[in-house]
Amino acid sequence: MAPPLNAGIIEDDWTGEDVSIAQIERELARLRVDSAEESAQPNLRTSVMTHIAWVPPEWQHAAEETLAGMAERHPSRTLLLVPKPDEDDGLDAQLSIRCFPIGDRAVCGEVIELILRGDRAAAPASIALPLLISDLPVFIRWRGEPQWDSPELAQLVGIVDRLIVDSTEWKNLPAGYARLVELFDRVAVSDIAWERTERWRALLASLWPGIRDVKAIRVHGTAAQGYLLAGWLRSRLGHGVEVEVDEHERLEGVDLDGEPAPFPPGKPPVASDVLSAQLDRFGRDPVYEAAVRAAT
């Protein structure tokens, strides 16, 4: 009997500077072969999607932590695109094969971290397209607030099935929601800030019918959670609801017409768990879209 597979991640890596897409594809193929030969048990390459992340340098550490926390839940080919437009033109790459033990097998995915230097940062779709896995869905996680009129956003939205944002990371609220609405007919959109209000939406809905005449809410949480909860109430109740935000890093409570809603704050979900939930969704979310429209 073969010895048990180590419980940790098995990684084979390759790093290159000033590389080409063809070179990246060759090295990926070599890493897959090497990983299979070095493993004591069979490796299954079972990508179910291509996961792109647009990661400006200030978000790189947070993105890598979230990716590590997702582990084997969504085996995928992951492209981390790190734009550095102020550097000399070029493309640098770090490739890794990451395998996770599942019973007597190992499930493997691929991580392709690309530094887009100079003019390469302005043409991300031409770099990402050859590396997508054909016939599988493509998701993009956009870190920070998008530059709404940028060619980078337009290009990448054009090649993906779902755009995942976290409007908690945006400074320009609620104006940013008006720009987000413009994308709804072009790509399915998810918002991690919206996901973090799910428990509170269910609790507030449980107050029906007493909540139907609410005219104002005070949200003890992030600005994004405040605007989204107000938008949700406006869209569901069909009338105006004023909002005030008492800013906190997490959603700790909601006051309805000056009275605290009778619910404890609960434990906020882990970032990787929230992103993982978004990657299980493929269609548009009409309730979320209505809330965003009403939030503006």
TORNU-243065 format. One line per 4 residues: number of its first residue (from 1); their letters; for each residue x, z, y of C-alpha. Coordinates in Angstrom, 1 decimal. Layout:
<sites>
NUM> A> X Z Y; ...
</sites>
This chain:
<sites>
1> MAPP> 0.0 0.0 0.0; 1.3 -0.9 3.4; 2.2 2.1 5.7; -0.5 3.0 8.3
5> LNAG> -0.3 1.2 11.6; 1.0 3.4 14.4; -1.9 4.8 16.5; -0.3 3.6 19.8
9> IIED> -0.3 0.2 21.4; 2.2 -2.3 20.0; 3.7 -4.4 22.7; 5.9 -7.5 22.7
13> DWTG> 6.9 -8.5 26.2; 8.6 -11.4 28.0; 9.5 -11.6 31.6; 10.5 -14.8 33.5
17> EDVS> 11.2 -15.8 37.1; 10.3 -19.2 38.7; 8.5 -20.2 35.5; 6.1 -23.1 34.7
21> IAQI> 2.7 -22.9 33.0; 4.1 -24.8 30.1; 6.8 -22.2 29.7; 4.2 -19.4 29.8
25> EREL> 2.2 -21.1 27.1; 5.3 -21.5 24.9; 6.3 -17.9 25.3; 2.8 -16.6 24.5
29> ARLR> 2.8 -18.6 21.3; 6.2 -17.1 20.3; 5.1 -13.6 21.2; 2.0 -13.9 18.9
33> VDSA> 4.2 -15.0 16.0; 6.7 -12.3 16.6; 4.0 -9.6 16.9; 2.4 -10.7 13.6
37> EESA> 5.8 -10.7 11.8; 6.8 -7.3 13.0; 3.5 -5.6 12.2; 3.0 -3.8 8.9
41> QPNL> -0.6 -5.0 8.8; -2.5 -8.1 9.7; -3.1 -8.8 13.4; -6.4 -10.3 14.5
45> RTSV> -6.3 -12.3 17.7; -9.9 -11.7 18.7; -10.3 -12.6 22.4; -13.9 -12.5 23.5
49> MTHI> -13.3 -13.6 27.1; -10.8 -14.4 29.7; -10.5 -11.5 32.2; -8.9 -12.4 35.6
53> AWVP> -8.0 -9.8 38.1; -7.1 -10.7 41.7; -4.8 -7.9 42.6; -3.2 -7.7 46.1
57> PEWQ> 0.1 -5.6 45.8; -1.5 -2.4 47.2; -4.0 -2.5 44.3; -1.6 -3.3 41.5
61> HAAE> -1.0 0.2 40.1; -4.7 1.0 40.1; -5.5 -2.3 38.3; -2.9 -1.7 35.6
65> ETLA> -4.2 1.9 35.0; -7.8 0.6 34.6; -6.6 -2.1 32.3; -4.8 0.4 30.1
69> GMAE> -7.9 2.6 29.9; -10.0 -0.2 28.5; -7.8 -0.4 25.4; -9.4 -2.2 22.5
73> RHPS> -13.0 -2.3 23.8; -12.7 -5.8 25.2; -10.0 -7.8 23.4; -9.2 -10.6 25.9
77> RTLL> -6.7 -12.7 27.5; -6.2 -10.9 30.8; -4.6 -12.7 33.8; -3.4 -10.4 36.6
81> LVPK> -2.9 -12.5 39.7; -0.7 -10.7 42.3; -0.5 -12.8 45.5; 2.6 -12.5 47.7
85> PDED> 2.1 -15.3 50.3; 5.0 -14.0 52.5; 7.7 -14.6 49.9; 9.5 -17.8 48.9
89> DGLD> 7.5 -20.2 46.8; 7.5 -19.6 43.1; 5.8 -18.1 40.1; 7.0 -15.1 38.2
93> AQLS> 5.5 -13.9 34.9; 5.4 -10.9 32.7; 3.7 -11.5 29.3; 2.7 -9.0 26.7
97> IRCF> 0.8 -8.9 23.4; -1.0 -5.6 23.1; -2.4 -4.6 19.7; -4.7 -1.7 18.8
101> PIGD> -5.4 -0.3 15.3; -8.9 -0.9 13.9; -9.1 0.4 10.4; -6.5 -1.5 8.3
105> RAVC> -6.1 -4.2 10.9; -4.8 -4.5 14.4; -6.8 -6.2 17.2; -4.6 -8.0 19.7
109> GEVI> -5.0 -9.3 23.2; -2.8 -10.9 25.8; -1.9 -9.8 29.2; -0.4 -12.3 31.6
113> ELIL> 0.8 -10.8 34.9; 1.6 -13.5 37.4; 3.3 -13.0 40.8; 2.1 -15.9 43.0
117> RGDR> 4.7 -16.3 45.7; 4.5 -18.4 48.9; 2.2 -21.4 48.7; 1.4 -20.5 45.1
121> AAAP> -0.8 -17.7 46.4; -3.1 -20.2 48.1; -3.8 -22.2 44.9; -4.7 -19.6 42.2
125> ASIA> -7.3 -21.7 40.4; -4.7 -24.4 39.6; -2.6 -21.7 37.9; -5.4 -19.9 36.2
129> LPLL> -7.3 -22.8 34.8; -4.7 -24.0 32.2; -4.5 -20.4 30.9; -8.3 -19.8 30.3
133> ISDL> -9.4 -19.7 26.7; -11.9 -22.6 26.3; -15.5 -21.9 25.4; -15.3 -18.2 26.2
137> PVFI> -16.8 -16.5 29.3; -14.5 -15.9 32.3; -14.8 -12.7 34.5; -12.9 -11.9 37.6
141> RWRG> -12.3 -8.4 39.0; -11.6 -8.7 42.7; -9.7 -5.7 44.0; -10.4 -4.8 47.7
145> EPQW> -12.7 -6.6 50.0; -12.5 -10.4 49.6; -11.4 -12.5 52.5; -14.8 -14.2 52.5
149> DSPE> -13.8 -17.6 54.0; -10.5 -17.8 52.1; -9.7 -20.8 49.8; -8.6 -18.3 47.1
153> LAQL> -12.0 -16.8 46.8; -13.8 -20.1 46.8; -11.4 -21.5 44.1; -11.7 -18.6 41.8
157> VGIV> -15.4 -18.2 42.1; -15.7 -21.8 41.1; -14.0 -21.2 37.7; -15.6 -17.9 36.6
161> DRLI> -18.9 -16.8 35.2; -19.0 -13.4 36.8; -17.5 -11.8 39.9; -16.9 -8.1 39.7
165> VDST> -16.3 -6.2 42.9; -16.2 -2.5 44.0; -17.7 -2.3 47.5; -16.4 1.3 47.6
169> EWKN> -13.0 -0.5 48.3; -14.4 -2.3 51.4; -14.0 -1.1 55.0; -16.6 -3.5 56.5
173> LPAG> -19.9 -2.1 55.4; -22.7 -2.9 55.5; -21.6 -6.3 57.0; -19.7 -7.1 53.8
177> YARL> -23.0 -7.2 51.8; -24.3 -10.0 54.0; -21.3 -12.1 53.0; -21.7 -11.1 49.3
181> VELF> -25.3 -12.4 49.3; -23.9 -15.9 50.1; -22.3 -15.9 46.6; -25.4 -15.0 44.6
185> DRVA> -26.4 -18.6 43.9; -22.8 -19.6 43.0; -21.8 -16.9 40.5; -23.3 -13.7 38.8
189> VSDI> -22.1 -10.7 40.7; -21.5 -7.1 39.6; -20.6 -4.1 41.9; -18.9 -1.0 40.4
193> AWER> -20.2 1.0 43.4; -23.8 0.0 42.2; -23.0 1.1 38.7; -21.9 4.5 39.9
197> TERW> -25.4 5.0 41.4; -27.2 4.3 38.1; -27.8 8.0 37.2; -29.1 8.8 40.6
201> RALL> -31.4 5.8 40.7; -33.0 7.0 37.4; -33.3 10.5 38.7; -34.9 9.4 42.0
205> ASLW> -37.3 7.1 40.2; -38.4 10.1 38.1; -39.8 11.6 41.3; -42.5 8.9 41.5
209> PGIR> -45.1 8.9 43.0; -43.8 11.6 45.4; -41.0 9.4 46.5; -43.1 6.5 47.5
213> DVKA> -43.5 7.5 51.2; -39.8 8.5 51.8; -38.7 7.3 55.2; -35.1 8.6 55.4
217> IRVH> -32.3 9.5 53.0; -29.0 11.3 53.5; -26.4 10.4 50.8; -23.5 12.7 50.1
221> GTAA> -21.2 10.2 48.6; -19.3 7.0 49.5; -20.6 4.7 52.2; -21.2 2.0 49.6
225> QGYL> -23.3 4.3 47.5; -25.3 5.3 50.6; -26.1 1.7 51.7; -26.8 0.6 48.2
229> LAGW> -29.2 3.5 47.4; -31.0 2.8 50.7; -31.2 -0.9 50.0; -32.6 -0.1 46.5
233> LRSR> -35.3 2.1 47.9; -36.2 -0.4 50.6; -36.5 -3.2 48.1; -38.5 -1.1 45.6
237> LGHG> -40.8 0.7 48.0; -41.4 -2.3 50.3; -40.8 -0.4 53.6; -38.0 0.7 55.8
241> VEVE> -35.8 3.6 54.8; -33.2 5.0 57.2; -29.9 6.1 55.8; -27.2 8.5 56.8
245> VDEH> -24.0 9.0 54.8; -22.1 12.3 54.5; -18.9 10.8 53.1; -17.5 12.1 49.9
249> ERLE> -15.3 10.5 47.2; -18.1 10.8 44.7; -21.9 10.9 44.8; -22.7 14.6 45.0
253> GVDL> -26.4 14.6 46.2; -29.2 12.9 48.0; -31.6 14.4 50.6; -35.0 12.8 50.9
257> DGEP> -36.6 13.3 54.4; -34.4 16.3 54.9; -35.0 17.9 51.5; -32.3 17.9 48.8
261> APFP> -33.3 16.1 45.6; -33.4 18.7 42.8; -30.6 17.3 40.7; -27.0 18.4 40.0
265> PGKP> -24.2 15.9 40.9; -23.1 15.2 37.4; -19.7 13.9 36.3; -18.6 10.6 37.7
269> PVAS> -17.7 7.9 35.1; -14.1 6.8 34.4; -13.1 3.6 36.2; -12.2 1.8 32.9
273> DVLS> -15.6 2.8 31.4; -17.4 1.3 34.4; -15.5 -1.9 34.3; -16.0 -2.1 30.5
277> AQLD> -19.8 -1.9 31.0; -19.7 -4.7 33.5; -17.9 -7.0 31.0; -20.8 -6.6 28.6
281> RFGR> -23.2 -8.3 31.1; -23.6 -12.0 31.5; -26.7 -12.7 33.6; -27.7 -12.1 37.2
285> DPVY> -29.1 -8.7 38.1; -32.2 -9.3 40.4; -32.6 -5.5 41.2; -29.0 -5.3 42.4
289> EAAV> -29.3 -8.5 44.4; -32.5 -7.3 46.1; -30.8 -4.0 46.9; -27.8 -5.8 48.5
293> RAAT> -30.1 -8.0 50.6; -32.0 -5.0 51.8; -28.8 -3.0 52.5; -27.9 -5.5 55.2
</sites>
